[in-house]
Amino acid sequence: MNKIRRRIVAGSLAALPLLALGRYALAQTAGTLKISHQFPGGSIDEGDFRDRLCRKFAVEVEKRTKGALKFQVYPGSSLMKTNAQFAALRHGALDMSLYPIPYAGGEVPELNIGLMPGIVTSYEQGAKWKSAEVGKALTELLAEKGIVIVSWIWQAGGVASRSAPLVNPEDAKGMKVRGGSREMDLMLKAAGASVISLPSNELYAAMQTGAMDAAMTSSTSLMSFRLEEVSKHLTSGRGKAYWFMLEPLLMSKQVFDKLPADQQQTILQVGAEMEKFGTEQARIDDKLVAEVYAKKGAKVADLDDAAVNKWRTLARETAWKDYAAKSPGCARMLQLAEKTL
């Protein structure tokens, strides 16, 4: 267990924010691409699996291109702040990022479908998106915005809470909760909660100070950001879940389009191969998170079909309805996503 735990937290890097974000601040050396993400860093074998996925991807692409492409991975938002990464990708100021897609929902509202409560409830269903109409629509939308999807990564999530469990909608009343997206927040508000908006790497401090009572996030983040240290309850995603987030590996289209065709093909091929690793590791973390929290003395609860259906019903009446009303594009994206149910 200690070895596994070390894998989750090993190598965390202190943030090293750039003084300026410009073309020259992020200029590549010849053939070297930068991969940025917000998650704790480690090595190719130890640490948060999302960081490991980036490193495995980098090693394999370098190998297959015989060193023509090299990569530098910047974990822990050490290259730039989390929320700046999407815009940087769009404008070619950042090469690649493993990025929670709904974080960009303020800029591109349709992307909030990537954390729509109750719309994805299993890894098998999420895997269908890539080749389904909804996946093709997302791919086209991101391409229009200047971004290429390299790997489709889905993660189930749960809830860590300080004082009381959050299993059913009625449990949320009076709690200060981080949902992770506008749509999650709308559902939580309807359940009687106050909502907090923070990226994953700021959750620990908010929980520690009492500014937040509960945090909804992926199983991996529940461990990587050590929320078990400030939580007494966990609702896991190891059996059933209504919280699934799309956290793809993305690439700037400006950068991608400048590469030779064979290098583009290698990037997409290796990216697709990484999806199996991502799903396997996400499933492992769904189970491991329950062990980590129980060992710290937290009470662990699992969702059943009745609880999932309660959340989905509430989501339909609130989050889904609000999302569809935003624009014809959002309405169409939700309609296509529902076809995978």
C-alpha positions as CSV (number, residue, x, y, z in Angstrom):
1,M,0.0,0.0,0.0
2,N,2.8,2.4,0.8
3,K,4.3,1.8,-2.6
4,I,1.0,2.5,-4.3
5,R,0.5,5.6,-2.2
6,R,4.0,6.8,-3.2
7,R,3.0,6.4,-6.8
8,I,0.1,8.8,-6.3
9,V,2.0,11.6,-4.6
10,A,5.6,11.0,-5.7
11,G,7.4,13.8,-7.4
12,S,4.9,16.7,-6.8
13,L,6.4,19.9,-8.1
14,A,6.0,23.3,-6.7
15,A,4.3,25.7,-9.1
16,L,6.7,27.9,-11.0
17,P,4.5,30.5,-12.7
18,L,5.8,32.2,-15.7
19,L,6.3,35.9,-15.3
20,A,5.0,36.4,-18.8
21,L,3.1,34.3,-21.3
22,G,4.1,35.1,-24.7
23,R,5.4,33.6,-27.9
24,Y,9.0,33.8,-26.8
25,A,8.4,32.7,-23.2
26,L,7.0,29.4,-24.6
27,A,9.1,29.1,-27.7
28,Q,10.1,25.5,-28.5
29,T,13.6,24.3,-29.0
30,A,13.8,22.4,-32.3
31,G,11.6,19.4,-32.2
32,T,10.7,19.7,-28.5
33,L,7.1,20.1,-27.5
34,K,5.8,21.1,-24.1
35,I,3.0,19.2,-22.3
36,S,1.4,21.0,-19.4
37,H,-1.2,19.8,-16.9
38,Q,-2.4,20.7,-13.3
39,F,-1.8,17.3,-11.7
40,P,1.0,16.2,-9.4
41,G,4.1,15.1,-11.2
42,G,6.1,11.9,-10.8
43,S,7.9,9.5,-13.1
44,I,6.8,7.2,-15.9
45,D,6.2,4.5,-13.4
46,E,5.1,6.3,-10.2
47,G,2.7,9.1,-9.5
48,D,-0.7,10.4,-10.7
49,F,-1.6,8.3,-13.8
50,R,-2.5,11.3,-15.8
51,D,1.1,12.6,-15.5
52,R,2.4,9.1,-16.2
53,L,0.2,8.9,-19.3
54,C,1.8,12.1,-20.6
55,R,5.3,10.7,-20.0
56,K,4.5,7.4,-21.6
57,F,3.0,9.2,-24.6
58,A,6.2,11.3,-24.8
59,V,8.6,8.4,-24.6
60,E,6.7,6.3,-27.2
61,V,6.3,9.2,-29.8
62,E,10.0,10.1,-29.4
63,K,10.9,6.4,-30.0
64,R,8.7,6.0,-33.0
65,T,9.9,9.3,-34.6
66,K,13.5,8.3,-33.9
67,G,14.0,11.4,-31.8
68,A,12.6,13.8,-34.3
69,L,10.0,14.8,-31.7
70,K,10.9,15.3,-28.1
71,F,8.7,16.4,-25.2
72,Q,9.0,18.1,-21.8
73,V,6.2,17.5,-19.3
74,Y,5.3,20.3,-16.9
75,P,3.0,18.9,-14.1
76,G,1.4,20.8,-11.2
77,S,0.6,23.9,-13.3
78,S,4.3,24.7,-13.2
79,L,4.4,26.0,-16.8
80,M,1.2,28.1,-16.5
81,K,-1.9,28.4,-14.5
82,T,-4.5,25.7,-15.0
83,N,-7.3,27.9,-16.5
84,A,-4.8,29.6,-18.9
85,Q,-3.9,26.4,-20.7
86,F,-6.9,26.1,-23.0
87,A,-6.5,29.6,-24.5
88,A,-2.8,29.0,-24.8
89,L,-3.5,25.8,-26.8
90,R,-5.9,27.6,-29.1
91,H,-3.4,30.3,-29.9
92,G,-0.4,28.0,-30.4
93,A,1.3,29.4,-27.2
94,L,1.2,25.9,-25.6
95,D,1.8,22.6,-27.5
96,M,-0.1,20.1,-25.5
97,S,-2.1,19.7,-22.3
98,L,-4.0,16.9,-20.5
99,Y,-7.0,19.1,-19.6
100,P,-10.4,18.7,-17.9
101,I,-12.5,19.7,-20.9
102,P,-15.3,21.4,-18.9
103,Y,-12.8,23.9,-17.4
104,A,-13.1,25.6,-20.9
105,G,-16.9,25.8,-20.6
106,G,-16.8,29.5,-20.0
107,E,-15.0,30.0,-23.3
108,V,-16.8,27.4,-25.3
109,P,-20.1,26.5,-23.6
110,E,-20.6,23.3,-25.5
111,L,-17.6,21.8,-23.7
112,N,-19.5,21.6,-20.4
113,I,-21.0,18.4,-21.8
114,G,-17.7,16.8,-20.6
115,L,-18.9,17.0,-17.0
116,M,-22.7,16.7,-17.4
117,P,-24.1,14.9,-14.4
118,G,-25.8,11.7,-15.2
119,I,-25.0,11.8,-19.0
120,V,-22.2,9.3,-18.7
121,T,-22.5,6.6,-16.0
122,S,-19.9,4.0,-17.0
123,Y,-16.5,3.7,-18.7
124,E,-18.1,1.5,-21.4
125,Q,-20.6,4.3,-22.3
126,G,-17.9,7.0,-22.2
127,A,-15.7,4.9,-24.6
128,K,-18.6,5.0,-27.2
129,W,-18.3,8.7,-27.5
130,K,-15.1,8.8,-29.6
131,S,-16.8,7.0,-32.6
132,A,-20.3,8.1,-31.9
133,E,-21.9,11.3,-33.3
134,V,-21.3,13.2,-30.1
135,G,-17.6,12.4,-30.3
136,K,-17.4,13.5,-33.9
137,A,-19.2,16.7,-33.0
138,L,-16.8,17.4,-30.2
139,T,-13.8,16.7,-32.4
140,E,-15.1,19.1,-35.1
141,L,-15.9,21.8,-32.5
142,L,-12.5,21.7,-31.0
143,A,-10.8,21.7,-34.4
144,E,-12.7,24.9,-35.2
145,K,-11.4,26.3,-31.9
146,G,-7.8,25.4,-32.8
147,I,-7.4,22.1,-30.8
148,V,-6.8,18.5,-31.7
149,I,-8.0,15.6,-29.4
150,V,-5.1,13.2,-29.1
151,S,-6.4,10.8,-26.4
152,W,-9.9,10.4,-25.0
153,I,-9.7,9.9,-21.2
154,W,-12.7,9.5,-19.0
155,Q,-12.6,9.4,-15.2
156,A,-15.3,8.5,-12.7
157,G,-15.4,10.6,-9.5
158,G,-16.8,10.7,-6.0
159,V,-17.2,13.1,-3.1
160,A,-14.9,13.8,-0.2
161,S,-16.6,15.6,2.7
162,R,-15.5,17.1,6.0
163,S,-18.4,16.4,8.4
164,A,-21.3,14.6,6.7
165,P,-21.6,12.1,3.8
166,L,-23.0,13.3,0.5
167,V,-24.6,10.3,-1.2
168,N,-28.1,11.4,-2.2
169,P,-29.4,14.8,-3.4
170,E,-31.1,15.5,-0.1
171,D,-27.7,15.2,1.7
172,A,-26.5,18.3,-0.1
173,K,-28.8,20.8,1.6
174,G,-26.9,23.5,3.5
175,M,-23.4,22.2,2.4
176,K,-20.7,24.2,0.6
177,V,-19.8,21.9,-2.3
178,R,-17.4,22.1,-5.3
179,G,-19.1,20.4,-8.3
180,G,-16.5,21.0,-11.0
181,S,-18.7,22.6,-13.7
182,R,-21.6,25.0,-14.2
183,E,-23.9,22.1,-14.8
184,M,-22.8,20.2,-11.7
185,D,-23.3,23.4,-9.7
186,L,-26.8,24.0,-11.0
187,M,-27.8,20.5,-9.9
188,L,-26.2,21.0,-6.5
189,K,-28.0,24.4,-6.0
190,A,-31.3,22.7,-6.8
191,A,-30.5,20.2,-4.1
192,G,-30.0,23.0,-1.6
193,A,-26.2,23.3,-1.6
194,S,-24.0,26.4,-1.9
195,V,-21.4,26.0,-4.7
196,I,-17.7,26.7,-4.8
197,S,-15.8,27.0,-8.0
198,L,-12.1,25.9,-7.8
199,P,-9.7,23.9,-9.9
200,S,-8.6,20.6,-8.4
201,N,-5.3,21.8,-7.2
202,E,-6.9,24.3,-4.9
203,L,-9.3,22.0,-3.1
204,Y,-7.1,21.0,-0.2
205,A,-6.8,24.5,1.2
206,A,-10.5,25.1,0.8
207,M,-11.3,21.9,2.7
208,Q,-8.7,22.5,5.3
209,T,-9.9,26.0,6.2
210,G,-13.6,25.1,6.1
211,A,-14.3,27.3,3.1
212,M,-15.7,24.2,1.5
213,D,-17.6,21.2,3.1
214,A,-17.3,18.8,0.2
215,A,-15.5,18.3,-3.1
216,M,-16.7,16.4,-6.1
217,T,-13.7,15.4,-8.2
218,S,-12.1,12.4,-9.9
219,S,-11.0,9.3,-7.9
220,T,-7.4,10.1,-8.8
221,S,-7.6,13.7,-7.7
222,L,-9.3,12.7,-4.5
223,M,-6.0,11.0,-3.7
224,S,-3.4,13.0,-5.6
225,F,-4.5,16.2,-3.8
226,R,-4.5,14.4,-0.4
227,L,-8.1,15.2,0.4
228,E,-8.3,12.2,2.7
229,E,-6.2,14.2,5.2
230,V,-9.1,16.7,5.6
231,S,-12.1,14.4,5.0
232,K,-14.2,12.2,7.3
233,H,-16.5,10.8,4.5
234,L,-16.1,9.5,1.0
235,T,-18.7,8.6,-1.6
236,S,-16.8,6.5,-4.1
237,G,-17.2,5.9,-7.8
238,R,-16.0,2.3,-7.7
239,G,-19.4,0.7,-8.4
240,K,-21.9,3.2,-9.7
241,A,-21.3,6.8,-10.6
242,Y,-23.1,9.8,-12.0
243,W,-19.9,12.0,-12.1
244,F,-17.7,11.3,-15.1
245,M,-15.3,13.8,-16.5
246,L,-13.7,14.0,-19.9
247,E,-10.0,14.8,-19.4
248,P,-8.4,14.4,-22.8
249,L,-4.9,14.9,-24.0
250,L,-5.1,17.9,-26.3
251,M,-2.8,19.5,-28.8
252,S,-2.7,22.9,-30.4
253,K,-3.9,22.6,-34.0
254,Q,-1.5,25.3,-35.0
255,V,1.4,23.1,-33.8
256,F,-0.1,19.9,-35.1
257,D,-0.7,21.3,-38.6
258,K,3.0,22.3,-38.9
259,L,4.2,18.8,-38.3
260,P,4.9,16.3,-41.2
261,A,2.1,13.9,-42.0
262,D,4.0,10.9,-40.6
263,Q,4.6,12.7,-37.2
264,Q,0.9,13.7,-37.1
265,Q,-0.1,10.1,-37.7
266,T,2.3,8.8,-35.0
267,I,0.9,11.3,-32.4
268,L,-2.7,10.2,-33.1
269,Q,-1.8,6.5,-33.1
270,V,0.1,6.7,-29.8
271,G,-2.6,8.9,-28.3
272,A,-5.2,6.3,-29.2
273,E,-3.1,3.5,-27.6
274,M,-2.8,5.5,-24.4
275,E,-6.6,5.4,-23.9
276,K,-6.5,1.8,-22.7
277,F,-3.9,2.7,-20.1
278,G,-6.0,5.6,-19.0
279,T,-9.1,3.6,-18.5
280,E,-7.4,0.8,-16.7
281,Q,-5.7,3.2,-14.3
282,A,-8.9,5.2,-13.7
283,R,-10.6,2.0,-12.8
284,I,-7.8,1.0,-10.4
285,D,-8.0,4.4,-8.7
286,D,-11.8,4.1,-8.3
287,K,-11.1,1.1,-6.1
288,L,-7.9,2.4,-4.5
289,V,-9.5,5.6,-3.3
290,A,-11.8,3.7,-1.1
291,E,-8.9,1.9,0.5
292,V,-6.9,5.1,1.0
293,Y,-9.8,6.9,2.7
294,A,-10.8,3.9,4.9
295,K,-7.2,3.6,6.1
296,K,-7.3,7.2,7.2
297,G,-10.5,6.5,9.2
298,A,-13.0,8.0,6.8
299,K,-16.4,6.3,6.3
300,V,-16.8,5.1,2.7
301,A,-20.2,4.9,1.0
302,D,-21.0,3.5,-2.5
303,L,-23.8,4.6,-4.8
304,D,-26.6,2.3,-5.9
305,D,-28.9,2.5,-8.9
306,A,-31.5,4.4,-6.8
307,A,-29.1,7.1,-5.8
308,V,-27.7,7.5,-9.4
309,N,-31.2,7.7,-10.8
310,K,-32.1,10.4,-8.2
311,W,-29.1,12.5,-9.3
312,R,-29.9,12.0,-13.0
313,T,-33.5,13.0,-12.5
314,L,-32.4,16.2,-10.8
315,A,-29.8,16.8,-13.5
316,R,-32.4,16.5,-16.3
317,E,-34.6,19.1,-14.6
318,T,-31.8,21.5,-14.0
319,A,-28.4,21.1,-15.6
320,W,-29.5,19.4,-18.8
321,K,-32.3,21.9,-19.3
322,D,-30.1,24.9,-18.7
323,Y,-27.3,23.6,-21.0
324,A,-29.7,22.9,-23.9
325,A,-31.2,26.3,-23.6
326,K,-27.8,28.1,-24.0
327,S,-27.6,27.7,-27.8
328,P,-28.5,25.4,-30.7
329,G,-25.0,24.0,-30.5
330,C,-25.5,23.0,-26.9
331,A,-28.9,21.5,-27.5
332,R,-27.5,19.4,-30.4
333,M,-24.5,18.2,-28.3
334,L,-26.9,17.1,-25.5
335,Q,-29.2,15.3,-28.0
336,L,-26.2,13.5,-29.4
337,A,-24.9,12.6,-26.0
338,E,-28.3,11.1,-25.0
339,K,-28.0,8.7,-27.9
340,T,-25.2,6.9,-26.0
341,L,-27.4,6.3,-22.9
